[in-house]
Amino acid sequence: MTDKGRLVYSTGIGAMCPDCGWPKDNCQCSKQFDQPVPLKIVAKLRMEKKGRGGKTVTVVDGLPRNSAFLKELSQELKRACGTGGAVLDGGVELQGDLRDRVRAVLEKKGYTVKG
């Protein structure tokens, strides 16, 4: 690489991860995301509107960063509330103001709910 600019193409480096920038063989994304699930989970519940065109979403945050756990919890919450949603950055977003329903489901599972 020269000091005239950034590297555009090279056959010596191999495939790079678009998220973390490390080589695909040594990707750091999965190491950050799959943490063990603790015995006691404290979920933080909030409602957001900002940046969504006035649409309301319920956000469950403070969950362990484990992809399998978050995917399963997201599916269960979406089924219980009858709405759409997504797993985003260590939390679950559900469409609409569903704080009461989500709180009931999480408390039934034995989680501590704040907010």
Order of alpha helices (4+ residues) and beta strands (2+ residues): alpha-beta-beta-alpha-beta-beta-alpha-beta
